[in-house]
Amino acid sequence: MICKAHMGAEPVSIRYPGGEDRKTVVATVDDREIVVTKRTSASRAALEACVLGGLGGQSGVPKLLGHSGQFVLQSLLEGTRLSEALELAGPQDRQTLLVTAGTVLIDLQSQANSNALIEQVPKIGVRDGWHHDFAHSPDRLAEAIKAPAPDFDLETSVAIISERFSSFVKWDARPGNALVDGSGRVGWFDWEHCGVGSAEDDLVWLLADEWSPNVPEAEFQLLKLLAKTHGVDFKALTRRFQTKAVLHSMIRLGLIFRRKGDGPWWSAKSALQNDRVGVSVAHVRRVVTRADRWAAGHVHLRGLRGLLQDTLRHAETL
């Protein structure tokens, strides 16, 4: 009925690109494929519709086709998921893909900041205690793997991540939420969690994900671009990004172990094809290696390096 109301016809076929348990389908209506998504609430759907309406004329995002209640209709972005493209690419292509994907996010931030869209979305991370909760993610990981509580500078970490350069952000900018077309262009979808955060937040989600490769050169290029675009100090931005990225890595590691539970490690190939969490030793090793690099450069984070190594040893014994 939602297709009939907005497209004038019922779909002749429906496919499930992320599996039948997902809330997004691709419907064929009058020989045209469109994306129909059911969000968790009408307010989430309204937020996504608002953002697509504000950015949908730009490259890098779908166009809004309709919105009603919990449903959002949008144009179909063609291509391969960024997570899959990164996994299959060679070293130089991986760097190019990461820089391209991050550049699109930074461009979209600038567009939203300049066209008043930033005034229409909720603020992220402003609840009392939010930053302390985020900074305690290492304690939760240590508890999950039954490791000693980490001895790191919690209060300095909280002070650093509490600083912000307010900007529109996608927020859930993990590689599985982007597509790469045959020309190498990157488009981002799933905008229901966007809001006003700090400018580096999108790079944290992109570069600290378990499906994102460890490419320091791409990280450097993107942070330089972000600092230039927003006119912020590069050194302070890098410190804030790397502090958040280490903490976000702890969250991703905890998620991997929760998904695994008492069962076996997952097939990386199947997880990649179905846009699932990377529940494998290889993904734990990737996240640990990258987070350890970030933590090594900051006195307030060095106490987390032991927990990272404990985490890897724990994974290798399961």
ABEGO torsion letter per residue (X at the ends): XAAAAAAGBBBABBBBAAEAABABBBBBBGGBBBBBBBBABAAAAAAAAAAAAAAAABBGBBBBAEBBEABBBBBBBBEBBAAAAAAABBAAAAAAAAAAAAAAAAAAAAAAAAAGAAAABBBBGABBGAAAAAAAAAAAAAAAAGBBBBBBBAAAAAAAAABBBBBBBAGBABAAABBBBAAGBBBBBGAAABEBBBAAAAAAAAAABAABBBBAAAAAAAAAAAAAAAGBBAAAAAAAAAAAAAAAAAAAAAAAAAAAEABBBBBAAAAAAAGBBBBBAAAAAAAAAAAAAAAAABAAAAAAAAAAAAAAAAAAAX
